[in-house]
Amino acid sequence: MTHTKCLIIGSGPAGYTAAIYAGRANLQPIEYCGMQMGGQLTQTTIVENFPGYPQGVDGNQMMMELYEQAQRFGADIRMGTVLEANLSERPFRFKADDGEEITADTVIIATGASAKYLGLADEEKYNGQGVSACATCDGFFYRNKTVAVVGGGDTACEEALYLASLCRKVYMIVRKDYLRASDVMKQRVDQNEKIEILFEHNTLGLYGENGVEGAHLVRKKDTPEEERYDLPIDGFFLAIGHKPNTDLFRGQLDMDEVGYLRTVDGTPKTNIEGVFAAGDCADPHYRQAIVAAGSGCKAALEAERYLTEHNLR
């Protein structure tokens, strides 16, 4: 059994930043990195919109630098996943996949969210080579090119409109015969000459030699036959939603209907004192590395404040 003043669950910008701040505050935090060490940024290539990197930075490199910085300040960073959490007693109790049992006075949840994919083998094959789940992150690389956005909700419309400000042409691949988006978003998409909506379409696969060069599509018709054809594109953007990685805390912490952790407005505080949420697991709107890092900072500061107020330092 190991005890810590601060347990951080998850890595990525939120988790590592929390570890940096908690380490500098001499909280001697323990951090479990989770199944994907470094979070979603390790699945991208060049990150160009994080302050301090004028030439951009490889996502894996940036996460490794944050990891090393957290270690420098004394964070005990462990590979592995927390499997069990009991927030009903104090100190909080946890069990990791390495068999370690841990008690903690405070916990920072930075488990992130996973983008939903269509389940095509080609999505994994071309990940980082034309397939993306974040237009804000990767849209710049497709300036004056042709791309497709999969989805028909508000998020898909937002992604399409953002890409239309950069790209030559944007297709929206929508499986239904209508958009599920709000009327305002529908109107904006309809009025944008660069956006073409392909209703009642599904993606069968992708193709290309050194990256995505096109998509294999199928269009539903009024007749029993289906029309299959290839659509030349340079980029394929998924905008069918995200799933927050919060199942471990279901029934213990307040969540919205999707599973994002609810926090007190403007703070990382959850409904349980001493439990804080940072990063994409509590952010259904922005999902940006810089926002996640800032929330990790806030969570560590609040954890330190909680420990001081309860004479647990």
BELURDA-V529559 format. One record per run of one state. SS is the DSSP state (@ for helix, = for strand, . for the rest). FROM is the first residue (numbers start at 1). TO is the last residue. If there is no record, write none. Layout:
SS&FROM&TO, SS&FROM&TO
This chain:
.&1&1, =&2&9, .&10&11, @&12&24, .&25&29, =&30&32, .&33&33, =&34&34, .&35&38, @&39&43, .&44&45, =&46&47, .&48&56, =&57&58, @&59&72, .&73&75, =&76&78, .&79&79, =&80&80, .&81&81, =&82&86, .&87&91, =&92&96, .&97&100, =&101&109, .&110&112, =&113&115, .&116&120, @&121&125, .&126&126, =&127&127, .&128&130, =&131&132, .&133&134, @&135&142, .&143&145, =&146&150, .&151&153, @&154&164, .&165&168, =&169&173, .&174&182, @&183&191, .&192&194, =&195&198, .&199&200, =&201&207, .&208&213, =&214&220, .&221&225, =&226&232, .&233&234, =&235&238, .&239&241, =&242&244, .&245&246, @&247&249, .&250&254, =&255&255, .&256&260, =&261&261, .&262&268, =&269&269, .&270&274, =&275&277, .&278&278, @&279&282, .&283&288, @&289&309, .&310&313
